[in-house]
Amino acid sequence: MKKLTLILGLVIVGLVIFIVTMDLNQYKPKIEQVVKDSSGYDLKINGDISVSFSPIGISVADVSVAVPNQKAFATFKGFDIALELMPLLSKEVKVNYVVLSDLNLNIVKMKNGKTNFDVVAPTKSSKKEGTSTQEANEPAKLPLVNVTEVRLDNANITYVDNISNSKANVKNLNITINDISLDSAKEKLKSIALRGDVEIEQITYNKYNIYNITLDFDLKDAIANLNSMKYTIFDSQATAKARVDMSRKIPRVSVEELVPNLKLENFSKEVLEKDLLKGIVNAKVNISFVGADELSVRKTVKGVIVFDGQNVGVKGYDIDKIVKSYNALKSGDLKKVGASFLSSAMDNASKGKGTFDDLKGGTTAIERLHVKIDIAKKTARLSDVAIATLNNRVAVKGNINIVDESLQGVSIAILDKKGCASYSQGISGSLSNPKAKLISSKSEVSVEQVQEVANMVSSFFGKKKEKKAEKKTNVNCKPFYTGVVKHP
């Protein structure tokens, strides 16, 4: 027995010395050909293949992967794998570590639905002579695999979708995966179980950015759970949880997000691309959707989004000043208001300005802001959207079609103490091109008030008519808004 052990030890030592001293670079052309024959991809090993002794490991440097006759869609500077030798004798693969470093992955989805990594799979040759039908149909028996650690260091990923005209980028992605197990009795992704940690410097989706992402996750039965996620968005700290169910053909995703101190100034500059807002609000998102592309998300997303804040500012417009002008109109002094607007319009027109440009300027101090949006069936419903300034309350209601971003029955109103609309204005069109409708009032304008405006306009032509009638008002109203924002 001792002699057998000694012989076995000498064999192992000899094998180790042989592996360490042999030059594997001579096999690069064969490795590249095997990859092409089995997958169809062009693999190029531009660097060296080296072997380490403790543990037994192989390193491959400067590798690229491409569809034949196309630009490489993936490159990486290093691939390292270390195995334990003794378990191989009992047909067990025990991996100490696998490291892929400096990966650059560029994925492009073209307008015809294909991607830049689609390749024609090589045709499999018929079964070899002498192989029985039973042997050919038997599934390959996988060896017992145990991997201690897998790492992805400094990866950068770019995704371009030419169908939805969207672009995503992941910068400096680092992943460490542990406790990896493979159950060959289960199929595909369900056979893998693991847990891991992720660090990402920056993720960009179109014009949106999040930074300094850290999260821990686990995967079991093709369901990934993001147990804890922290990141920075609009220079505000956020936390989130998510669940991605990949057990079905189409992935199902649910997300819970909380941003307790969202800085509106940064949000406004990045998303609205205007220096319009200031202050801090609390944001909460709870949504779910089915699919992996933007269009599928838009069609299937459901859930709720809530923003709530106090002492918020809107730059460039003084809502109280605008309402005061409308109140003058409501008071019946149309001659004064009409003359003021007419004079302003004529003066602004001569300067190439808009009619109501004089109402711009200043800042609106918002004592309370509340936005609740319920999402379902391709529609975002503005279920509780209102602000309260120092003197007034303004609310918005209606729906937004998420797929084409069209506005459906959206209207904005200045409210009285009962929540009725003193003035309301419909908004149609789309988010990118909204169109305002005529303003209405809960109080019917009297014949007397109309006559005053007619007299004012007629006086420019040397004519004047006078006719008086009793003022009619509608004292009953249906509340426009009954949400959480109270009248100041």
Secondary structure, 3 states (H helix, E strand, C coil): CHHHHHHHHHHHHHHHHHHHHCCHHHHHHHHHHHHHHHHCCEEEECCCEEEECCCEEEEEEEEEEECCCCCCCEEEEEEEEEECCHHHHHCEEEEEEEEEECCEEEEEECCCCCECCCCCCCCCCCCCCCCCHHHHHCCCCCCEEEEEEEEEEEEEEEEEECCCCEEEEEEEEEEEEEEEEECCCCCHHHHEEEEEEEEEEEEEECCEEEEEEEEEEEEECCEEEEEEEEEEECCEEEEEEEEEECCCCCCEEEEEEEEEEEEHHHHHHHHHCCCCEECEEEEEEEEEEECCCHHHHHHHCEEEEEEEEEEEEEEEECHHHHHHHHHHHHCCCHHHHHHHHHHHHHHHHHCCCCCCHHHEEEEEEEEEEEEEEEEECCEEEEEEEEEEECCCEEEEEEEEECCCCEEEEEEEEEECCCCCEEEEEEEEEECCCEEEEEEEECCCCCHHHHHHHHHHHHHHHCCCCCCCCCCCCCCCCCCCCCCCCCCC
